[in-house]
């Protein structure tokens, strides 16, 4: 059994297709110019990926320029053992 959660960004942010394979890498940003518009260090998605992996899950993104992005993660759920009070 697993649980999946997702969130959608506004059309203001969408990663180009070339970023899909590396968007969860540390210090990676879509806007890599020195004056990038959105700020941040490029660690948030890398941390999210590590947390999901540590819990046996995964995280992914679907993104389309002009339409925004949808991030989702799936985590396994433990099933109660017979006799567990819960």
Secondary structure, DSSP 8 states (H G I E B T S, - for coil): -EEEEEEE--TT----GGGTTTTTSTT--S--STT-SS---S-HHHHHHHHHHHTT-EEEEEEETTTEEEEEEEEE-----TT---
